[in-house]
């Protein structure tokens, strides 16, 4: 279900490269203002980190909005 929503909703990302190994990723839904934060390995690549952050965001949105 999260994959269907992720194709319809815009997600804003902030990537903070904290050190040589980790990246702090913030994903924000501009409609609801809900945001999630995660830390990932820089070696995973930006696209993978964004995808995982979006999945977490849609999970939290569904939990909060009862969907």
Z-matrix of the N, CA and C atoms (Angstrom, degrees):
N
C 1 1.442
C 2 1.522 1 111.08
N 3 1.313 2 117.19 1 -36.65
C 4 1.459 3 120.24 2 179.59
C 5 1.523 4 111.06 3 -64.14
N 6 1.332 5 117.39 4 -33.37
C 7 1.458 6 119.58 5 -179.79
C 8 1.518 7 111.80 6 -66.41
N 9 1.335 8 117.95 7 -36.81
C 10 1.463 9 120.38 8 176.89
C 11 1.519 10 110.78 9 -63.80
N 12 1.336 11 116.99 10 -46.19
C 13 1.453 12 121.12 11 -179.30
C 14 1.518 13 112.06 12 -66.19
N 15 1.313 14 117.86 13 -34.27
C 16 1.450 15 120.81 14 -176.39
C 17 1.528 16 111.47 15 -66.68
N 18 1.321 17 118.43 16 -23.25
C 19 1.457 18 120.88 17 178.43
C 20 1.519 19 111.63 18 -81.63
N 21 1.320 20 118.26 19 -18.14
C 22 1.457 21 122.12 20 -177.47
C 23 1.521 22 113.73 21 -101.04
N 24 1.313 23 118.33 22 -23.08
C 25 1.460 24 121.97 23 -173.26
C 26 1.520 25 111.27 24 -106.16
N 27 1.317 26 113.88 25 143.24
C 28 1.451 27 120.31 26 174.56
C 29 1.530 28 108.62 27 -80.62
N 30 1.313 29 116.97 28 141.99
C 31 1.455 30 122.53 29 176.47
C 32 1.523 31 107.52 30 -128.61
N 33 1.327 32 115.47 31 132.33
C 34 1.454 33 121.08 32 175.77
C 35 1.520 34 108.19 33 -99.06
N 36 1.324 35 116.68 34 139.04
C 37 1.462 36 121.42 35 -176.91
C 38 1.518 37 110.40 36 -122.73
N 39 1.327 38 114.68 37 144.69
C 40 1.462 39 122.66 38 168.15
C 41 1.519 40 106.21 39 -125.66
N 42 1.303 41 116.97 40 125.85
C 43 1.461 42 121.43 41 177.18
C 44 1.523 43 108.28 42 -114.96
N 45 1.330 44 115.83 43 124.45
C 46 1.456 45 122.26 44 179.59
C 47 1.529 46 107.40 45 -118.47
N 48 1.322 47 115.54 46 113.28
C 49 1.458 48 120.41 47 179.51
C 50 1.523 49 107.83 48 -83.32
N 51 1.345 50 116.19 49 102.83
C 52 1.459 51 121.69 50 -170.29
C 53 1.528 52 113.36 51 -81.43
N 54 1.301 53 117.37 52 -37.45
C 55 1.468 54 121.30 53 176.35
C 56 1.517 55 108.37 54 -155.71
N 57 1.307 56 117.18 55 -163.87
C 58 1.458 57 119.43 56 -175.49
C 59 1.521 58 114.22 57 -70.37
N 60 1.350 59 119.02 58 -16.98
C 61 1.462 60 120.84 59 -175.80
C 62 1.520 61 115.34 60 -114.16
N 63 1.314 62 119.46 61 -25.46
C 64 1.459 63 119.39 62 -170.36
C 65 1.529 64 112.82 63 -120.79
N 66 1.326 65 113.46 64 155.32
C 67 1.459 66 122.17 65 177.59
C 68 1.519 67 107.32 66 -131.55
N 69 1.317 68 116.30 67 130.43
C 70 1.471 69 121.49 68 174.90
C 71 1.520 70 106.58 69 -93.77
N 72 1.324 71 116.83 70 122.35
C 73 1.456 72 122.60 71 -177.56
C 74 1.526 73 109.10 72 -115.06
N 75 1.328 74 115.35 73 127.67
C 76 1.457 75 121.62 74 174.70
C 77 1.527 76 106.41 75 -113.34
N 78 1.330 77 116.56 76 127.30
C 79 1.469 78 122.20 77 176.79
C 80 1.526 79 107.42 78 -115.13
N 81 1.342 80 115.98 79 130.59
C 82 1.464 81 121.75 80 -174.66
C 83 1.518 82 109.58 81 -126.75
N 84 1.335 83 115.55 82 133.46
C 85 1.461 84 121.18 83 172.22
C 86 1.531 85 107.18 84 -92.55
N 87 1.333 86 118.88 85 113.54
C 88 1.468 87 120.36 86 -175.76
C 89 1.524 88 113.78 87 -68.64
N 90 1.316 89 118.67 88 -19.48
C 91 1.463 90 120.84 89 -179.18
C 92 1.526 91 110.95 90 -77.33
N 93 1.328 92 116.67 91 -48.23
C 94 1.467 93 120.91 92 -176.85
C 95 1.524 94 112.85 93 -94.65
N 96 1.325 95 117.36 94 -20.11
C 97 1.453 96 121.15 95 -175.79
C 98 1.519 97 113.63 96 79.12
N 99 1.325 98 117.16 97 6.07
C 100 1.467 99 121.79 98 178.84
C 101 1.525 100 108.49 99 -75.36
N 102 1.320 101 115.56 100 136.89
C 103 1.456 102 119.54 101 177.50
C 104 1.516 103 110.57 102 -135.37
N 105 1.321 104 114.93 103 152.24
C 106 1.460 105 122.27 104 176.41
C 107 1.522 106 108.19 105 -130.06
N 108 1.316 107 114.72 106 154.89
C 109 1.453 108 121.18 107 178.56
C 110 1.517 109 108.80 108 -128.07
N 111 1.314 110 115.32 109 142.19
C 112 1.456 111 121.14 110 175.79
C 113 1.514 112 109.12 111 -146.17
N 114 1.302 113 115.80 112 160.47
C 115 1.457 114 121.47 113 175.65
C 116 1.513 115 107.60 114 -121.30
N 117 1.331 116 115.52 115 132.73
C 118 1.454 117 119.86 116 -178.50
C 119 1.512 118 111.79 117 -135.56
N 120 1.300 119 115.00 118 170.48
C 121 1.459 120 122.89 119 179.40
C 122 1.524 121 109.37 120 -79.90
N 123 1.306 122 116.46 121 128.72
C 124 1.462 123 121.78 122 -179.25
C 125 1.533 124 111.72 123 -58.30
N 126 1.319 125 117.33 124 -30.31
C 127 1.463 126 121.79 125 -178.39
C 128 1.527 127 112.31 126 -65.61
N 129 1.326 128 118.25 127 -19.48
C 130 1.471 129 121.28 128 179.98
C 131 1.520 130 112.34 129 -69.44
N 132 1.304 131 117.63 130 -22.77
C 133 1.457 132 120.86 131 179.12
C 134 1.521 133 111.90 132 93.95
N 135 1.306 134 114.85 133 150.73
C 136 1.464 135 121.69 134 -176.14
C 137 1.521 136 112.80 135 -62.79
N 138 1.313 137 118.13 136 -41.98
C 139 1.472 138 121.50 137 -178.33
C 140 1.530 139 111.38 138 -62.37
N 141 1.323 140 116.87 139 -43.07
C 142 1.466 141 120.65 140 179.51
C 143 1.521 142 111.01 141 -66.45
N 144 1.328 143 116.96 142 -43.05
C 145 1.458 144 120.52 143 179.28
C 146 1.529 145 111.19 144 -62.27
N 147 1.320 146 116.94 145 -41.16
C 148 1.467 147 120.52 146 178.29
C 149 1.527 148 111.27 147 -65.69
N 150 1.327 149 116.53 148 -40.02
C 151 1.461 150 120.27 149 -179.83
C 152 1.526 151 111.22 150 -63.86
N 153 1.333 152 116.46 151 -44.19
C 154 1.455 153 120.58 152 179.91
C 155 1.526 154 110.47 153 -66.64
N 156 1.323 155 117.61 154 -40.09
C 157 1.460 156 120.97 155 178.30
C 158 1.531 157 110.67 156 -64.18
N 159 1.330 158 117.31 157 -39.24
C 160 1.470 159 120.87 158 178.13
C 161 1.530 160 110.58 159 -65.64
N 162 1.325 161 117.58 160 -40.12
C 163 1.460 162 120.23 161 177.21
C 164 1.520 163 110.98 162 -61.71
N 165 1.320 164 116.50 163 -42.36
C 166 1.466 165 120.22 164 178.10
C 167 1.524 166 110.21 165 -64.69
N 168 1.339 167 117.29 166 -41.49
C 169 1.458 168 121.60 167 179.15
C 170 1.521 169 111.31 168 -60.50
N 171 1.312 170 117.86 169 -47.22
C 172 1.462 171 120.70 170 -179.02
C 173 1.526 172 111.84 171 -67.40
N 174 1.333 173 116.94 172 -32.03
C 175 1.459 174 120.35 173 174.42
C 176 1.530 175 110.28 174 -62.80
N 177 1.329 176 116.42 175 -46.38
C 178 1.463 177 120.92 176 -179.37
C 179 1.529 178 110.77 177 -66.16
N 180 1.315 179 117.14 178 -40.67
C 181 1.478 180 120.31 179 178.24
C 182 1.520 181 109.90 180 -60.93
N 183 1.320 182 117.26 181 -46.67
C 184 1.470 183 120.92 182 179.60
C 185 1.521 184 111.61 183 -61.98
N 186 1.330 185 117.85 184 -38.27
C 187 1.465 186 120.75 185 178.50
C 188 1.528 187 111.40 186 -67.90
N 189 1.329 188 117.35 187 -42.91
C 190 1.456 189 121.40 188 -176.39
C 191 1.533 190 112.33 189 -72.56
N 192 1.332 191 115.76 190 -37.51
C 193 1.455 192 119.60 191 -176.01
C 194 1.516 193 112.46 192 -95.65
N 195 1.309 194 117.28 193 2.94
C 196 1.462 195 121.62 194 175.01
C 197 1.519 196 114.64 195 72.41
N 198 1.321 197 116.61 196 23.84
C 199 1.459 198 119.66 197 -178.16
C 200 1.461 199 111.93 198 -98.76
